[in-house]
């Protein structure tokens, strides 16, 4: 395996997940700020590792495998935490996690058929809004009289809507391939 900077950042994101989850359990504002900050740091590595891999020509099979797994684990862990703390509706977590599982399976199936599925611009916006929403929910304080919790909830509803929309687009685009009776 080629242990590139991008792969190291991806692995660091995976290793940050239990740390950020532990920080979430610290009572009070310290736990909110610490878990939110660690989540934001992990989210930044999501963008940075992809940027570095592409710009340095260091895209690897390991990175192509682990990067989306790390992203899904991070988001799923955060959503489970905020739902378990009654900070967000479970419905939103089910929509977001369910879409990620479905589209991940679809991508894997299409890859086995040598069909490349590119990330849509809508999916990129969905991810950005989702990460902002979760960050605001984790920090969960009023900042300059503005409730980050309320902002996080609104953004999470928007992210869930974009999640459904982008999931529909992926399924629509893959539908001919799904309905093709020929196995590859």
PyMOL commands that set and color helices and strands:
alter all, ss='L'
color gray80, all
select helices_A, chain A and resi 5-24+28-55+61-84+90-112+121-139+148-179
alter helices_A, ss='H'
color red, helices_A
select strands_A, chain A and resi 142-143+146-147
alter strands_A, ss='S'
color yellow, strands_A
deselect
rebuild
show_as cartoon
